[in-house]
């Protein structure tokens, strides 16, 4: 009699455990539950992406500040007034319309002049 009671109780417990597991799985597979899980995963992915974007922006800003410092030192922008670089004597692009422009050669390079 004791043996039968033990196995009956064990069977009932296993049935209750299996039924509970199956019901939990079925609840997880309802459309509402699947939508909630997808929304949670999307929010988590959005937070991770935002964190990476912020880190990237900080890295870009740090690199930009470093490069600005290098360029400032190279151009003498941060130097005291007494140590500024000498002004350039010749412009990078000649302005032929300027009254200061003097043509050094005797030839005109206008191709249409001879025709």
N, C-alpha and C positions, 0 to 999 in steps of 0.2 A: 504494500500500500504506500509506503514511504517513497519507494522508487517511482511509482506512477505520479505521485504528487510533485516530485522534483522535476520530472520530465514535462509534466503539464505546465508548471510554473516557468520553466526554461523556455518552452515553446511560446507561451503567452508573452514573455518578456522580449523574445526575439521578434515576434510579430509586431508588438508595439514599437520596438526600435526601428524595424524595417518600414512600418507605416509612417512613422515620423520622418524618416529620411526621405521617403518618396514624396511626401506632402511638401517638405521644404524644397526639394528639387523642382516640383511642379510649380510652386509659388515663384521660384526664381526664373522660370521660363514663361511667365505671363508677359503679355506685351507691355504692361505698365512697368513691371520690374526690369525688363530688358531696356526700356526707354530710360529709366532712372539710372541704370548702370552705364549706359552709353553717355548720358549727360554728365555723370560723375567723371568718367574717363576723359571726356572732352574738356571739362573744366581743369582737370589735373594737367592735361597736355597744354592747355592755354597758359597756365601758371608757369610751367617749365619753359615754354617758349618765351614768355615775357621776361623771365629771369635771365635767359640766355641773351635776349636782345638788350637788356639793361647792361649786362656784363660786356657785351660787344661795344655798346655805346661808350662805356667808360674806357675801354681799351683804345677806341678810336680817338677819344678826347685826349687821353694821355699821350698818345703818339703825335697828335696834332700839336699839343703844347710843347712837346720835346722838339719837334721840327721847327716850330716858330722860334724857339729859343736858339736853335742852331743857325737859322737864317738871320736872326737878329744879331748874333755875334759875328757872322760872316759879313754882314752889311754894315756893321758898326752902329746899329740903331740903339743899342743899349749903352754905348760909350758916352763918357762925359763930352760936353760941347767942345772942349779943347782937343779931343782926340778923334773928331769926326774925319772920315776919309776925305781926301782932296776931291774937289769937283772934277767931273770929267771934262776934258778939253774939247772932245769932238762928240757930236750927237750920234746916237746909234743909227739914226736914219737921217739922211740929208734932206733938207727941205729946199727944193729948187726954187720955190716961190719966195723964199726969204730974201730980203735985200742984202743980207750978209753973204749969200751964196756967190762964190766966184768959180767959174768953170775953168779948170786948169788946162784943158786941151783946146786946140784951135779948130778941131773938127766938131761938127754938129752930128749928133747921133740920131737925128730925126730921119727915119728911113723914107719918109714921104717928101722930103725936101728936094731931092734930086729929080723927081718925076714930074 
